[in-house]
Amino acid sequence: MNPIKPLPIVFAITGASGAAYAARLLQQLVLAGEQIHLLVSPSGAAVVSQEIGIELGPTRDNVRALLEYHWPDPGAHRWQKLSESQIELGCNQVAHHDYRNYFTPIASGSFLTKAMIICPCSGATLSGVVHASGNNLIQRAADVHLKEHRKLLLIPREMPLSVFQLENMTRAAQAGAVVMPAMPGWYHGVQSPVDLIDFVVARVLDHLQIPHGLIKRWDGPDLQEHQEHSRSGDQ
């Protein structure tokens, strides 16, 4: 009997701000041994170029460039460069698809997947997903995940939000998607931008049930301190 292969994850990068989230998340997924189907829209590639200085080509170079990236601030020691062996393994774990090519496995509901992530998720992509437009492979793959009742994680990065964007997020959530705006918390000892990036990436990994050590988890206030405040009437 053939061993059961773990289901892959579909990962799309679209044209919203937040390219560092995408690079960090992709690295963590390959380090966790996940098999990835990667899609990058033209607007997503443009934002990646502008924000983190990576020119994404139409081939497997996309994968290597993103896996090689690390936060440039020397003080951000938490974001360490992947080793060459890790990058090579990662390149073998990631299949890159042209966002216009519907003749790929992920365009079909019969191709089994664990989940799909759109990080960052642009407003236009969100709209296309909500209206089942299927204008490109990213939108089609997202539609597949919704109709097959599989996990779809949308990570928008926009502010302020128009009423139409809010309505689209509501409709996406009603359809079964998990809407996770890139709104990092500050309670975990933020010392550099990497801590804020890791907060968002960690929450995505949590929803995929992928173990990680990116952030210190919130255990709540000390119980004895809470009891003392309660007795003293502090609010």
Helices and strands as residue ranges (DSSP letters): E 9-13, H 19-31, E 36-40, H 42-52, H 61-68, H 84-93, E 94-97, G 105-107, E 115-121, H 123-130, H 137-147, E 151-156, H 163-174, E 178-179, H 193-207, H 223-232
